[in-house]
Each structure stands twice: as structure tokens, then as C-alpha cells.
Amino acid sequence: MRKKIVAGNWKMNKTLQEGLSFSNELKGLLDNKTINCEVIIGTPFIHLSEVAKVFDGTKIHVAAQNCANKESGAYTGEVSAAMVASTGAKHVILGHSERRAYYHETPELLKDKVLLALSNNLTPIFCVGEVLNERESDKHFEVVAAQLKDSLFKLSKEDFAKLIIAYEPVWAIGTGKTASAEQAQEMHAFIRKTISEKYGEEIADNTSILYGGSCNAGNAKELFSNPDVDGGLIGGASLEPVKFLPIIEAIN
């Protein structure tokens, strides 16, 4: 049975002190609650080790928002997968549309990052998704299939089975627009079918596929009720514990 997951992505928000305040508040809110999903918090690098300590021994895990495509060396400002793992983080977000758009991350570079993450026992949360003109010109399936194949489909079955996939329609990120529940289910089912064609039905059925793109407390339950939507990768709505909690609780 594949995991249900709600992951928050703080992006470039929160000082260390604010991050620790959030983490302690969320931990308190979840104490004595029964939750039906794994919770992951994607923090800036500076927060990782301290936030991981707050959540140690709980059901909440910590993710980096990126890692380098090199093991180590003279790469000023970069943070390696080994460094991420040394903080206590268990996951790393890779291929986010903002990294692709603003920092021109290519499929080949992302393939290298995925391999380094896996070799350091990190679980990649690998993001795919189309921009508005690709959706409007009916190229969204083609685009998402290429993103999967170009970066991930040289992995062994064993390694691919360790991944989490996040579908984020880029036109819905931070815009207030959200893919309809039907659009989300259609794409998630397509992603699962594409995985099945490469790696087989068992691996496809056990791959968690998250929805990202203006998911919030008001629409989470409808989105998560779809059979192929296994949770969410949450941006703005993950920045306040009281707004993030209802999204966690929307998982049945």
C-alpha cells in the first residue's frame, strides 16, 4: 500500500528562529492527534538540523528543498546530498518548477541529483508539471512524460521504487488557481500509467504521487479524495501551522 503524504515547502521563507517557532507549534498541534499520513517539512538548508531535532521521534520528517549535482569540491555556495543527510533530513525536493525556471536545471542535471540523493539514503520528492501554454496547447501529458523519462527512467526498479513524485501544474503555483479535482486525477492517473509501462504495475501502484499547486484547507479534501492523488506538496498554505493542520487532517 502506497503512503499518504502531506509535505510542506517553505521555499525562501522564515528565519531560523521563525522556523523553530513553527516547528514547535506544529508539533504541539499534532500531539495527541491521530493523523492518517506522513508529514514532511521542506525547509531552507539553514533550518534542517535544528528542525530535525524538534521532530525527532515524531511522525514528522524533514526535507531539503534542493541539493547539489556534485559529491563535494570547489562549488562555493552549494550543499551536497551527503551534507543534507548529515543533518537528519530524510528527503529532498528535486526538480521543482522554480528550480527549473529560475536556475535552468536540466533533465540531465536532475538525473545526477536524484542519483546522489539516493546514494546518500535520501528520498527524492521529484516534481513534474507543465506551464500554462503547454496546458492550453494540449502538450501537458507529453511534457510530464518527458520530465519523468529524461531524469528518472534510467533508474533500476529498486531505486525508482524509493521515489515520491509530485505533480505541480506550474500555472497553479502561487497564482490562486488550482487544477480541478478532475484535472488532478487525470494527470496523476497518467503519471501512474507512464510509470507502469516502464516499471510494471506493482511499482506504479506503490508510488506516492502528490499534488502541488495552490492546495489549501478549502480544496484539499476534494483533491485528496481522488484515487490517484496520494497527498500534497504544499507551498504558501504550509507557512502557518493553523493553516497547514487542516490540510494534514484532510487525508482520510
C-alpha positions in Angstrom: 0.0 0.0 0.0 1.4 3.4 -1.0 1.9 6.1 1.6 -0.3 9.1 2.0 1.9 12.1 2.4 1.4 15.9 3.1 4.6 17.8 2.5 5.1 21.5 3.2 7.6 23.5 1.2 8.6 26.8 2.9 10.6 27.9 -0.1 12.8 31.0 0.8 10.8 31.9 3.9 11.4 32.0 7.7 14.5 32.9 9.7 15.9 30.1 11.8 14.1 31.4 14.8 10.8 31.6 12.9 11.3 28.1 11.6 11.9 26.7 15.1 8.8 28.5 16.4 6.7 27.0 13.6 8.1 23.5 14.2 7.4 23.6 17.9 3.9 24.9 17.3 3.1 22.2 14.7 4.5 19.5 17.0 2.2 20.7 19.7 -0.9 20.8 17.5 -0.2 17.2 16.3 0.4 15.9 19.8 -2.4 13.5 20.8 -3.9 13.6 17.3 -4.3 10.6 15.1 -3.1 11.5 11.6 -3.5 9.3 8.6 -0.5 10.4 6.6 3.2 11.0 6.8 4.1 14.7 7.3 7.2 16.2 5.7 8.5 19.8 6.2 10.8 21.1 3.4 12.9 23.8 4.9 15.8 26.0 3.8 19.2 24.5 4.4 19.9 26.6 7.5 17.0 25.1 9.3 17.5 21.4 8.6 19.5 20.2 11.6 17.6 22.2 14.2 14.2 21.4 12.9 15.1 17.7 12.6 15.9 17.8 16.3 12.4 19.2 17.1 10.7 16.5 15.2 13.0 13.6 16.3 10.9 10.7 17.5 7.7 12.0 15.9 5.9 11.1 12.6 7.1 14.4 11.0 10.2 14.3 8.7 12.4 17.0 7.3 13.3 17.6 3.7 15.8 19.8 2.0 14.5 21.9 -0.9 17.4 21.0 -3.2 20.9 19.5 -3.2 23.9 19.8 -5.5 24.7 17.7 -8.5 28.2 17.1 -7.3 29.5 15.0 -4.4 31.9 17.6 -3.0 34.6 20.0 -4.1 35.1 23.6 -5.0 31.5 24.6 -5.6 31.1 27.7 -3.4 27.5 28.0 -2.0 26.4 24.5 -2.9 25.1 21.9 -0.5 25.7 18.2 -1.2 23.4 15.3 -0.7 25.8 14.0 2.0 25.6 17.3 3.8 21.8 17.2 3.7 21.7 13.6 5.1 24.1 14.6 7.9 21.5 17.0 9.3 19.0 14.3 10.0 16.9 15.1 6.9 15.3 12.1 5.2 14.0 13.7 2.0 15.0 16.2 -0.7 12.8 18.1 -3.1 14.2 17.9 -6.6 13.0 19.3 -10.0 10.7 22.0 -8.5 9.4 24.2 -11.3 11.1 27.2 -9.7 14.5 25.5 -9.9 13.8 24.5 -13.5 12.7 28.0 -14.5 14.9 30.3 -12.5 18.1 28.2 -12.3 17.7 26.4 -15.6 18.0 22.9 -14.1 18.1 20.4 -17.0 16.9 16.8 -17.1 20.5 15.6 -17.1 21.4 17.7 -14.1 18.3 16.5 -12.2 19.2 12.9 -13.0 22.6 13.4 -11.3 20.9 15.0 -8.3 18.5 12.0 -8.0 21.3 9.5 -8.1 23.3 11.4 -5.4 20.3 11.7 -3.2 19.6 8.0 -3.4 23.2 7.1 -2.8 23.0 9.1 0.5 19.8 7.4 1.6 17.6 10.4 0.9 14.2 10.0 -0.6 13.7 12.4 -3.5 10.4 14.2 -3.9 10.6 14.6 -7.7 8.5 17.4 -9.2 7.0 17.4 -12.7 4.4 19.7 -14.3 3.5 21.9 -17.2 3.3 25.7 -17.7 0.1 27.4 -18.9 0.9 27.5 -22.6 1.7 23.8 -22.6 -1.6 23.0 -20.9 -3.5 25.3 -23.3 -1.8 23.7 -26.4 -2.6 20.2 -25.1 1.0 19.3 -24.6 0.7 18.7 -20.8 0.8 14.9 -21.0 3.8 15.0 -23.4 5.7 17.4 -21.2 5.2 15.5 -18.0 6.1 12.1 -19.6 9.3 13.6 -20.9 10.2 15.0 -17.5 9.8 11.6 -15.9 11.6 9.7 -18.7 14.5 12.1 -19.2 15.5 12.2 -15.5 14.2 9.0 -13.9 13.7 6.2 -16.3 17.3 5.0 -16.3 17.0 4.1 -12.6 16.7 0.5 -11.6 13.3 -0.8 -10.4 14.7 -0.9 -6.9 15.8 2.7 -7.0 12.7 4.1 -8.7 10.5 2.4 -6.0 12.2 4.7 -3.4 10.9 7.9 -5.1 7.9 10.2 -4.4 6.5 12.0 -7.4 4.9 15.5 -7.1 2.7 16.8 -9.9 2.6 20.6 -9.9 0.8 22.4 -12.7 3.1 25.4 -12.9 0.2 27.7 -13.9 -1.4 27.0 -10.5 1.6 27.6 -8.2 1.2 30.8 -6.2 -1.5 32.1 -8.5 -4.5 31.1 -6.5 -5.6 29.0 -9.5 -5.9 25.3 -8.8 -6.3 22.4 -11.1 -9.8 21.0 -10.7 -10.1 17.7 -8.9 -10.8 16.1 -12.3 -7.7 17.6 -13.9 -5.5 16.5 -11.0 -6.9 12.9 -11.1 -6.4 12.8 -14.9 -2.8 13.7 -14.7 -2.0 11.6 -11.6 -3.6 8.6 -13.4 -1.5 9.4 -16.5 1.7 9.5 -14.4 0.9 6.2 -12.8 0.2 4.6 -16.2 3.5 6.0 -17.6 5.4 4.5 -14.6 3.6 1.2 -15.0 4.6 1.0 -18.7 8.2 1.3 -17.7 8.5 -0.4 -14.3 5.4 -2.5 -14.0 2.0 -2.3 -12.3 3.2 -3.2 -8.8 5.8 -0.3 -8.6 3.3 2.1 -10.2 0.6 1.2 -7.7 3.0 1.7 -4.8 4.4 5.1 -5.9 3.0 8.0 -3.9 2.1 10.9 -6.3 1.4 14.2 -4.6 -0.5 17.2 -5.9 1.1 20.7 -5.7 -0.4 24.0 -6.8 -2.4 26.3 -4.6 -3.7 23.4 -2.5 -5.2 24.7 0.8 -7.6 23.8 3.6 -10.6 24.7 1.3 -9.8 22.4 -1.6 -7.5 19.7 0.0 -10.3 17.2 0.9 -11.7 17.2 -2.7 -8.3 16.9 -4.3 -7.1 14.1 -1.9 -10.3 12.1 -2.4 -9.2 11.2 -5.9 -7.9 7.6 -6.2 -4.5 8.5 -7.7 -3.8 11.6 -5.5 -1.8 10.5 -2.5 -1.5 13.8 -0.8 0.0 17.2 -1.4 3.2 19.3 -1.8 2.0 22.5 -0.1 3.6 25.9 -0.6 2.0 29.0 0.9 -0.5 27.2 3.0 2.3 25.4 4.8 3.8 28.6 6.3 1.4 28.8 9.3 0.7 25.7 11.4 -3.0 26.6 11.9 -3.4 26.7 8.0 -1.3 23.6 7.5 -3.0 21.4 10.1 -6.4 21.2 8.2 -4.6 20.0 5.1 -2.9 17.2 7.1 -6.3 16.3 8.5 -7.9 16.2 5.1 -6.2 12.9 4.4 -8.6 10.1 5.3 
